[in-house]
């Protein structure tokens, strides 16, 4: 009987602690509306400092390396034509290769205005 009660309490605890998925909507009127689930992704906000060969380099405005230099990450994407050097963006990715600079694949890109 105690085992059943313990299993029931653990089940309730696990359901209560499950991840809530956040839905982010693209607020850019020029682009078609796009809704994506981004709960298990990393968001990087920063300025685009370089664009080349289907990828763009973002210098974070919120994160620095231990030596105080800005955190930078190359994002690859097929949707590069609307990006420009100097734009402030938020980029979501599922995985980051921690090389220097870091690398990842952009899942969602939001241009800040």
TAMOVEN-V372814 format. One record per backbone hydrogen bond with DSSP energy under -0.5 kcal/mol. CO is the residue of the C=O (numbers start at 0). NH is the residue of the N-H. E is the energy in kcal/mol with one decimal. If there is no record, write none. Layout:
CO:NH:E
CO:NH:E
This chain:
0:4:-2.1
1:5:-2.5
2:6:-2.4
3:7:-2.3
4:8:-2.2
5:9:-2.4
6:10:-2.2
7:11:-2.1
8:12:-2.3
9:13:-2.5
10:14:-2.1
11:15:-2.3
12:16:-1.7
14:17:-1.0
18:20:-0.5
21:23:-0.5
21:37:-1.8
23:35:-1.5
26:28:-0.6
27:30:-0.7
33:25:-1.9
35:23:-1.8
35:37:-0.5
37:40:-1.3
41:92:-2.1
43:90:-2.9
44:60:-2.3
44:61:-0.7
45:88:-3.1
46:48:-0.5
46:58:-2.7
47:85:-3.1
49:56:-3.0
51:54:-1.4
53:76:-2.2
54:51:-2.7
55:57:-0.5
55:74:-2.9
56:48:-2.9
56:49:-1.0
57:59:-0.7
57:72:-1.9
58:46:-2.1
62:70:-2.1
64:67:-2.4
68:64:-3.4
70:59:-3.2
71:101:-1.6
72:57:-2.5
73:103:-2.3
74:55:-2.3
75:105:-2.4
77:79:-0.7
79:82:-1.8
83:86:-1.8
86:47:-2.6
86:88:-0.5
87:111:-3.0
88:45:-2.5
89:109:-2.9
90:43:-2.7
91:106:-3.2
91:107:-1.2
92:41:-3.0
94:104:-0.6
95:97:-0.7
96:98:-1.1
96:102:-1.9
98:100:-0.5
101:73:-3.0
102:96:-3.5
103:75:-2.1
103:105:-0.5
107:91:-2.6
109:89:-2.5
109:111:-0.5
